[in-house]
Amino acid sequence: MKIYRDPAALSGIKEPVLTLGNFDGLHLGHLKIIRGVAARARKLGVSSVVYTFDPHPLKVVAPHKSPPLLIDMEDKVRLIEAAGVDCLIFASFTREFAAKHPRQFVEEAIVPLSVKEVWVGHDFRFGSGKAGTVEHLKELGEEFGFRVVVIGAYRKGGHIVSSSRIRTLIAEGKVGEAAGLLGRRYSVKGVVVKGANIGKGIGFPTANLKVESELVPAGGVYAAWAVVGPKRFPAVLNIGRAPTFGGKETSVEVHLLDFDSDLYGERMEVHFIRRLRSEKKFRSGADLAAQIRKDTERARKIFSKAAP
């Protein structure tokens, strides 16, 4: 897959099939559109193009309203490429870009690419103040000679799959439900840093993860896969303030099962499988250790059934 920062660089590509949007999360609804574009382009013998924005538009026009992102740039590229797309455009989103009238946006962003078809979701909006609607895009398509394909809402379990719903589920600790809408497990990334060594003191050494991802699940204890370099480990992790020991700051502590090595400075990605329980204050470290043993045994049963 070829990646472009300057959309004008695609001007030599003949009549591609294109989709555009923010695609935060790359959830099942997004992937339905993107895979459809890739398949349609292959059928027509042309290139498939995903046109997205960097940074997320809300981070520019309303940073105080911008929700935490569900996916970073690295994973967005990887998942779009895996969907079979030929070209990916990261258009630089600025205040000047945001101010474009819907017609101006189409004339400057879409028309120069000589697109054959533009695929969008049912709720797609574009241009200054999101004034452009799907119907408006169809009218412009008729004028400028491209076909607009509108993909209906993707539903699962009676609900429309959306980034906002997925964010709500993760914020509530419902990582299993979120995975069902994402089409993969939600994960966070970070670097292992020195902690208070509380876990080691009660027989369960943990890696203190300095999280770089924007959205961390609700506090509590989770079963998860921890990935360090090429290796994947079953793990039990706690998100919280260690109330048993009077902690005040939220931390992410990852206990890798059957593993005892120094991970300081290593990058780690944690893929959440299931929330085991909420965080609670115990009377003593011994009581906490007894509970962690129970958590670990419960997690082992989950890992025996959960694919890596």
Summary of the structure (lengths in Angstrom):
residues: 308
radius of gyration: 22.6
end to end distance: 26.4
largest distance: 72.9
contacts: 960
relative contact order: 0.12
helix: 36%
strand: 27%
